[in-house]
């Protein structure tokens, strides 16, 4: 009979004791241990968090073998894919191989394909083989296994789109769900990192939320991306500025909003030191949503204090109620976005 584990996976923590698996340095990824309240999956692909993959790729100078070796090294040392620099992970898709008897009432059976909706930074993972690395989409195809705890959230992969397409969208599912929830009709919204996966999905939901009297403005660094984003119909305007240069972002953002500060900004960038570009253009009592895992919350808090900004700052919680369905439905509703994802991220 299988052992009973802790709901949150504390039984898998090796060091230090007394913390949850996300905060642990090392967790137990021994898949031969069966617990009555765990699910074990045969992993097909890892989608590495964008900030994490960018850091790994830069550290390895783009060399695929070195990237693979670094990922194997992290997992061998820590029992999970948690970037030691960014602290972030990603998510996986896989096939259910084992369901503990305590979870038999779940709408799930062995053989189902699912996407984990919890971070790899807390997920016991064993990699037996790296099959392929897709640098342009932060994806790593592997042979291996992963554990989902009783508290973990996941989504069964839909029948009406490919695994790769669903994975690409679900990887950033928390962002568009917040972009649906946070803006009010008539609001002005600024989205940094507007050309990435989370950026375009946030733009789509924000456009719907603000309605005909609102203003959704994207920020990109590359002027060649502007027309394509406007053609997608997910932004009213797109400005060109580096999110690492807050003064330039502020000037151009205000110009694109009739000189007014914004009600909401959403940071979807994957590089460091972009906190003030998200904070500066927002009005007092406005909201700043940091979806980016490259965010330093110390810089954000002290930076807002330093310029006397009384803004509500939301940590980029990757989970929002019903976020998986919200995000997959965007691809069902928008042929343009589905085509973009199929061409760019699959």
C-alpha positions as CSV (number, residue, x, y, z in Angstrom):
1,X,0.0,0.0,0.0
2,X,1.3,3.5,-0.9
3,X,2.4,5.9,1.8
4,X,0.4,8.9,2.7
5,X,2.2,12.2,1.8
6,X,1.6,15.8,2.9
7,X,-1.0,17.7,0.8
8,X,1.6,20.3,-0.1
9,X,4.4,17.9,-0.8
10,X,6.5,18.7,2.3
11,X,7.3,14.9,2.5
12,X,9.5,15.4,-0.6
13,X,11.6,18.2,1.0
14,X,15.2,17.1,1.6
15,X,16.8,20.4,2.6
16,X,16.3,22.7,4.4
17,X,13.5,21.1,6.5
18,X,10.5,23.1,7.5
19,X,9.9,24.8,4.1
20,X,7.6,24.1,1.2
21,X,9.0,22.5,-2.0
22,X,9.3,25.8,-3.9
23,X,11.6,27.3,-1.2
24,X,13.6,24.1,-0.7
25,X,17.1,23.9,-2.1
26,X,16.7,20.1,-2.8
27,X,13.7,17.9,-3.0
28,X,13.2,14.2,-3.4
29,X,12.6,13.1,-7.1
30,X,12.7,9.4,-6.5
31,X,9.8,8.2,-8.6
32,X,9.9,4.7,-7.2
33,X,8.3,6.0,-4.0
34,X,4.6,5.9,-4.4
35,X,2.3,8.1,-2.2
36,X,-1.4,7.7,-2.0
37,X,-2.0,11.4,-2.7
38,X,0.3,12.1,-5.6
39,X,0.1,11.9,-9.3
40,X,3.1,10.8,-11.3
41,X,3.4,11.8,-15.0
42,X,5.7,10.7,-17.9
43,X,6.9,14.1,-19.1
44,X,6.9,15.0,-22.8
45,X,8.0,18.6,-22.7
46,X,9.2,21.3,-20.3
47,X,8.3,24.9,-21.0
48,X,11.0,26.8,-19.1
49,X,10.0,30.1,-17.7
50,X,11.0,32.9,-20.1
51,X,13.2,34.8,-17.6
52,X,14.9,31.5,-16.6
53,X,15.5,30.3,-20.2
54,X,16.8,33.7,-21.3
55,X,19.3,33.6,-18.3
56,X,20.4,30.0,-19.1
57,X,20.8,30.7,-22.8
58,X,22.9,33.8,-22.2
59,X,25.1,32.0,-19.6
60,X,25.6,29.2,-22.2
61,X,26.2,31.7,-25.1
62,X,23.4,30.0,-27.0
63,X,25.1,26.6,-27.2
64,X,22.4,23.9,-27.2
65,X,24.5,21.2,-25.6
66,X,25.6,23.6,-22.8
67,X,21.9,24.6,-22.2
68,X,21.0,20.9,-22.0
69,X,23.9,20.2,-19.6
70,X,23.0,23.1,-17.4
71,X,19.3,22.0,-17.1
72,X,20.4,18.4,-16.4
73,X,22.8,19.7,-13.8
74,X,20.1,21.8,-12.0
75,X,17.7,18.9,-11.9
76,X,20.3,16.4,-10.7
77,X,21.4,18.8,-7.9
78,X,18.0,20.0,-6.8
79,X,15.5,17.4,-7.8
80,X,13.5,20.1,-9.7
81,X,14.0,22.6,-12.5
82,X,14.5,25.8,-10.5
83,X,16.9,28.3,-12.0
84,X,19.4,29.2,-9.2
85,X,19.7,32.8,-10.6
86,X,16.1,33.7,-11.3
87,X,14.5,31.3,-8.8
88,X,11.8,30.5,-11.4
89,X,10.8,27.3,-13.2
90,X,8.2,26.8,-15.9
91,X,5.7,24.0,-16.4
92,X,5.4,20.6,-18.1
93,X,3.1,18.5,-20.3
94,X,3.0,14.8,-19.8
95,X,0.9,11.6,-19.6
96,X,-0.6,10.4,-16.3
97,X,1.2,7.2,-15.3
98,X,0.1,6.8,-11.7
99,X,-2.8,8.2,-9.6
100,X,-2.7,7.6,-5.8
101,X,-5.8,5.9,-4.3
102,X,-6.7,9.0,-2.4
103,X,-7.1,10.9,-5.7
104,X,-9.2,8.3,-7.5
105,X,-12.2,10.6,-7.4
106,X,-10.5,13.1,-9.7
107,X,-11.7,13.5,-13.2
108,X,-8.5,11.9,-14.4
109,X,-7.3,8.5,-15.6
110,X,-4.0,6.9,-16.4
111,X,-3.1,7.8,-20.0
112,X,-4.6,11.3,-19.9
113,X,-2.4,14.1,-21.3
114,X,-2.2,17.0,-18.9
115,X,-0.4,20.3,-18.5
116,X,0.9,21.2,-15.0
117,X,-0.3,24.6,-13.9
118,X,2.2,24.8,-11.0
119,X,5.8,25.9,-11.3
120,X,8.7,23.5,-12.0
121,X,10.4,25.3,-9.2
122,X,8.4,23.2,-6.8
123,X,7.8,20.1,-8.8
124,X,9.8,16.9,-8.3
125,X,11.3,16.1,-11.7
126,X,13.6,13.4,-13.0
127,X,15.2,13.8,-16.5
128,X,16.4,10.6,-18.1
129,X,17.1,12.1,-21.5
130,X,16.9,15.4,-23.2
131,X,15.5,14.8,-26.7
132,X,15.4,18.3,-28.2
133,X,15.9,22.0,-27.2
134,X,13.8,24.6,-28.9
135,X,15.6,27.8,-28.1
136,X,13.2,30.1,-29.9
137,X,10.2,29.0,-27.8
138,X,11.9,28.1,-24.4
139,X,10.9,24.5,-24.7
140,X,12.8,21.3,-23.9
141,X,11.5,17.9,-25.0
142,X,12.6,15.2,-22.5
143,X,12.1,11.6,-21.3
144,X,11.5,11.7,-17.6
145,X,8.9,11.8,-14.8
146,X,7.4,14.5,-12.6
147,X,5.2,14.5,-9.5
148,X,2.0,16.5,-8.9
149,X,1.0,16.9,-5.2
150,X,-2.6,16.7,-3.9
151,X,-2.8,20.6,-3.9
152,X,-1.4,20.9,-7.4
153,X,-3.5,22.3,-10.3
154,X,-3.4,21.0,-13.8
155,X,-5.4,21.1,-17.0
156,X,-6.3,18.2,-19.3
157,X,-5.1,19.0,-22.8
158,X,-7.9,19.9,-25.1
159,X,-9.0,17.9,-28.1
160,X,-9.3,20.9,-30.5
161,X,-5.7,22.0,-30.5
162,X,-2.2,20.4,-30.6
163,X,-0.3,19.7,-27.4
164,X,2.4,22.2,-28.4
165,X,-0.2,24.9,-29.0
166,X,-1.9,24.3,-25.7
167,X,1.4,24.2,-23.8
168,X,2.5,27.5,-25.3
169,X,-0.7,29.2,-24.1
170,X,-1.0,27.5,-20.7
171,X,2.6,28.5,-19.9
172,X,1.4,32.1,-19.4
173,X,-2.2,31.4,-18.5
174,X,-2.1,33.6,-15.3
175,X,-1.4,36.8,-17.2
176,X,-4.4,37.1,-19.6
177,X,-6.8,36.0,-16.8
178,X,-5.6,39.0,-14.7
179,X,-5.8,41.2,-17.8
180,X,-9.5,40.3,-18.0
181,X,-10.0,40.9,-14.3
182,X,-8.1,44.1,-13.5
183,X,-9.2,46.8,-16.1
184,X,-12.6,48.5,-16.0
185,X,-14.4,49.9,-19.0
186,X,-12.8,53.1,-20.2
187,X,-9.4,52.4,-18.5
188,X,-6.0,53.0,-20.0
189,X,-3.6,50.1,-19.9
190,X,0.1,49.9,-20.6
191,X,1.6,46.5,-21.4
192,X,5.4,46.1,-21.4
193,X,6.9,43.2,-23.3
194,X,3.9,43.5,-25.7
195,X,5.3,41.3,-28.4
196,X,5.7,38.1,-26.2
197,X,3.2,35.4,-25.6
198,X,1.8,36.9,-22.4
199,X,1.9,40.4,-23.9
200,X,-0.3,39.7,-26.8
201,X,-2.8,37.6,-24.8
202,X,-3.0,40.3,-22.2
203,X,-3.6,42.9,-24.9
204,X,-6.4,40.8,-26.3
205,X,-8.2,40.5,-22.9
206,X,-7.5,44.2,-21.9
207,X,-9.0,45.4,-25.2
208,X,-12.2,43.5,-24.4
209,X,-12.2,44.7,-20.8
210,X,-11.7,48.4,-21.5
211,X,-14.2,48.6,-24.3
212,X,-14.5,51.3,-27.0
213,X,-13.6,54.2,-24.7
214,X,-10.4,52.6,-23.3
215,X,-6.8,52.7,-24.5
216,X,-4.5,49.7,-24.5
217,X,-0.9,50.6,-25.4
218,X,1.9,48.1,-26.0
219,X,5.6,48.8,-25.4
220,X,8.2,47.0,-27.6
221,X,11.9,47.5,-28.1
222,X,12.0,46.6,-31.8
223,X,10.3,49.0,-34.3
224,X,9.8,46.1,-36.7
225,X,7.3,44.6,-34.4
226,X,4.9,47.5,-34.3
227,X,2.8,46.9,-37.4
228,X,2.4,43.2,-36.8
229,X,1.0,43.9,-33.3
230,X,-1.4,46.6,-34.7
231,X,-2.5,44.1,-37.4
232,X,-3.3,41.5,-34.7
233,X,-5.8,44.0,-33.2
234,X,-4.7,43.5,-29.6
235,X,-3.5,47.1,-29.0
236,X,-4.8,50.5,-29.8
237,X,-1.3,51.9,-30.0
238,X,2.3,50.5,-29.9
239,X,5.2,52.5,-28.8
240,X,8.9,51.8,-29.2
241,X,11.1,52.0,-26.1
242,X,13.4,49.8,-24.0
243,X,11.7,48.8,-20.8
244,X,15.0,49.2,-19.1
245,X,14.8,53.0,-19.7
246,X,11.9,54.3,-17.6
247,X,12.2,57.9,-18.5
248,X,11.8,57.2,-22.2
249,X,9.0,54.8,-21.5
250,X,7.2,57.4,-19.4
251,X,7.5,60.1,-22.1
252,X,6.3,58.0,-25.0
253,X,3.6,56.3,-22.9
254,X,2.1,59.6,-21.8
255,X,2.2,60.9,-25.4
256,X,0.2,57.8,-26.4
257,X,-2.4,58.5,-23.7
258,X,-3.2,62.2,-24.3
259,X,-0.7,63.2,-21.7
260,X,-2.5,61.3,-18.9
261,X,-1.1,58.6,-16.6
262,X,-2.4,55.1,-16.9
263,X,-4.9,53.2,-14.7
264,X,-3.0,49.9,-15.1
265,X,0.3,48.6,-16.3
266,X,1.2,45.0,-16.9
267,X,4.9,43.9,-17.0
268,X,5.5,40.9,-19.3
269,X,9.2,41.5,-19.9
270,X,11.8,38.8,-19.5
271,X,14.8,40.9,-18.5
272,X,15.8,42.6,-15.3
273,X,15.5,46.3,-14.2
274,X,12.2,47.1,-15.8
275,X,10.3,47.8,-12.6
276,X,10.2,51.6,-12.9
277,X,9.0,51.5,-16.5
278,X,5.9,49.8,-15.2
279,X,5.5,52.1,-12.1
280,X,6.3,55.6,-13.5
281,X,3.5,55.9,-16.0
282,X,0.7,54.8,-13.6
283,X,-1.5,57.2,-11.7
284,X,-1.8,57.3,-7.9
285,X,-4.2,54.6,-6.8
286,X,-3.6,52.8,-10.1
287,X,-2.4,49.2,-10.4
288,X,0.8,47.7,-11.5
289,X,0.7,43.9,-12.3
290,X,4.2,42.3,-12.4
291,X,3.7,39.1,-14.3
292,X,7.4,39.0,-15.1
293,X,9.5,36.6,-13.1
294,X,12.5,38.9,-13.8
295,X,11.0,41.4,-11.4
296,X,12.8,42.5,-8.3
297,X,10.1,43.2,-5.7
298,X,12.7,45.1,-3.7
299,X,13.4,47.4,-6.6
300,X,9.7,47.8,-7.2
301,X,8.8,48.6,-3.6
302,X,11.7,51.0,-3.0
303,X,11.4,52.5,-6.4
304,X,7.7,53.4,-6.0
305,X,8.5,54.8,-2.5
306,X,11.4,56.8,-3.9
307,X,9.2,58.7,-6.5
308,X,6.2,59.0,-4.1
309,X,3.9,56.8,-6.1
310,X,0.9,55.3,-4.2
311,X,0.1,52.4,-6.5
312,X,-1.3,49.0,-5.9
313,X,1.4,46.5,-6.9
314,X,0.4,42.9,-7.6
315,X,2.8,40.0,-7.6
316,X,2.6,37.9,-10.7
317,X,0.7,35.0,-9.3
318,X,0.6,32.5,-12.1
319,X,-2.7,31.2,-10.9
320,X,-6.0,33.0,-11.3
321,X,-9.4,31.2,-11.1
322,X,-10.3,29.5,-14.3
323,X,-7.1,30.8,-16.0
324,X,-6.6,27.7,-18.2
325,X,-10.0,27.9,-19.8
326,X,-9.8,31.7,-20.2
327,X,-6.5,31.4,-22.0
328,X,-7.4,28.5,-24.3
329,X,-10.6,30.3,-25.2
330,X,-8.6,33.2,-26.5
331,X,-7.1,30.9,-29.1
332,X,-10.5,29.6,-29.9
333,X,-12.0,33.1,-30.3
334,X,-9.1,34.8,-32.2
335,X,-8.0,33.2,-35.5
336,X,-5.2,35.8,-35.7
337,X,-3.8,34.9,-32.3
338,X,-4.1,31.2,-33.0
339,X,-2.3,31.5,-36.3
340,X,0.4,33.6,-34.6
341,X,0.9,30.9,-31.8
342,X,0.9,28.1,-34.4
343,X,3.6,29.8,-36.5
344,X,5.7,31.2,-33.7
345,X,5.5,29.0,-30.6
346,X,4.7,25.5,-31.8
